[in-house]
Amino acid sequence: MPLGEAIYSQRAIRRLKPDPISDDDLATILRAAGRAPSGSNVQPWRFLVVRDAARKKQLAECYREAWWARRNAIGIHKPEDIPASDKVGQAALRFTTEFENAPVLVLVCSTSRLVNEILTGVQNLMLAARALGIGSTITAIGGPADAKVHELFGIPSEVEATYVIPLGYPRGKFGPAGAV
């Protein structure tokens, strides 16, 4: 797929099929992510691939805890607080229950305290996935669940467990994310 097509047809994909992603495709995605530029050319990221169902479930519990903590901070305390007319909010809410069903969860860790240092790697990861017909979206955990994620995966305290990128074949369609 031409790069322009991948860029202009990439969108957040939260509805994923359970179909497995091949080792070869996953390796291609991770190689592309590792080739991204970074400040001082140090590539301060590490990608932890989670395929094990029990681990995905544990990571999903952390995701839900952090997701609700962020919503509680803005006055959203239960599903009914998200208006039915808020399509993005409703899609994000539904995703909290489907998170662990993604065939692959990629935990993106940063060895730099500058979180934006890893965003080029994340974007390359997501574009490479798109080029292979694999959907993704960028999600964060952090907050009250941060310590649990570190413990679950044995991540050293000096490393930030910054984002989780669910990967899977879409149940919907790719297309432009929105007008600019």
N, C-alpha and C positions, 0 to 999 in steps of 0.2 A: 504494500500500500504506500503510495506517495506520502511524504511527511505532511504536506498541506492538507491532504484528505483526512489524515489522522487528527490533525490539530482542529480542523473545522467541523469534524463530526464527533469529537470527544465530548462527553457530558458525564455528569455523575450518574453512575449506574448502581442502584441499590437493590434492584430485584434481580437476583442471580439464580441460575439453574444449578443444581447440585453436581452436574457433570464434571468429572475430574479434568484438571489441566495437566498436560503431559510434562514430564521432566524436561524435555527439550525446549518446550515453549517457556516454561518457568526459568530455565537457564538463560534463554535469550532475553527475557524481561529483566532479570537480575544483572546480566552483563551490560545491558543498555543503561540501567540505573547507575551502575558503578562507573560508567564513562562520563558522567555529567561533570561539568566544571564546578569548581568551588573557590572561595577566597583562599589565597595562598596555595592553591592547588593541592590541598591536603585531603580532600574527599572525606569529611568527618562523619561518615555514616556507616552503619552496619545494618544489614537486613536479616531479620530472624523470620524464617518461614515456618508457619504453623499449619500443619495438615491434620494432625491427630485430633479426632473428634472430642476427646475429653479435654484437651488443652484449649481447643477452640471454644468449648463451652465455658471454661474458666475465664478465658480472655473476654468472652461476651458478657459475663457477669460483671467484670471490671468496667467494660464499656458502658453497660447500662447504669451502673452506679455513678460513673463520671458524667454521663449524659444527663441524668436526672439532677445531679448536683448543679450543673450549669443552668438547667431550666428552673430549678428552685430559686436560684439567685435572681432570676428575672420575673418571679411571681407565677411560674407554671409549676403546679404541684401534682397534677394528675392528668391522665390522658384527656379528660373532658375539658381541661383548660386550654387545649389547642383547638381553635375554631375549625369546624369542618371545611370552611372556605380557605383555610391556610393549607394549600396543597403541598407546599414544601415541608411545612411542619408535620403534616399528616404522613408524608412519605418518610421523613426522618423518624417519626414515632414508630411506624410499621417496621422500619429497619432495625430498631432496637430488639425486636422479637425474632428477626431473621438473620442477624449478624453472624451467628455461629454456623449457619448453613452454607456460607460461602465455601467453595472447595479449598481455597487458600486464603489465609490471613497473613499479611506481611507486616511484621512489627518493625517500624523504622526507628532506629536508635541513633542518637547523636553523641559524638565524642567532643562536641564543641558546645559551649554555653550559648552560642549564637544560633538559635533555632533556624533562622532563615538560611543558614549555611547549607542545610540539607534539602531545601525545597527544589533545587535543580535536579537532584537525584530522584526525588519523588515524582517530579514531572516527567523525567525520562522513563521511569518505571511505568507510569500510567500511559504515556504515549506508546511505548513498546507493546504494552498489553492491548491497547486499542488497535494497533496495527495488526495484531494477531486475532482480532475479533473478540477479545476478552475485555469485559467491563470492569470498572473500578470506581472507587470514590475515596476521597481523603477523609479520614476520621481521626479523632484525637481521644485519648483516654485522660491521663493526668489527674490532677486534683486529688480527691480523697482515695482514688484507686491506684495511684502511682506506686506506692510502697508494695501493694499486692502484686502488681505486674512485675516489679523488680524481683520480688521473692519467687514468684511463679516460674520465672525463666532464669533466675540466677544472674541477673544483670547487675553489674557493679554500681555502687551509688554515684560514682562520678560520671556515669553514662545516663543520658536522658532517654527515656522510652517515649518518644514524641508523638508519632502517628501510627495508625494501623490502616493498611490499605487492603480491603477485601477484594479478592479477584475471583471472577467467574464469568461464564458465558451469560449474556443478558437474557432476561425473560421479556424484555421490551426491545426498543430499537435505539440505535445510536442516532445522534442528530445534534444540531447546534444547541449549545447550552442556553443561549439567550442573546437577544439583540444588544448591541453596544451603542 
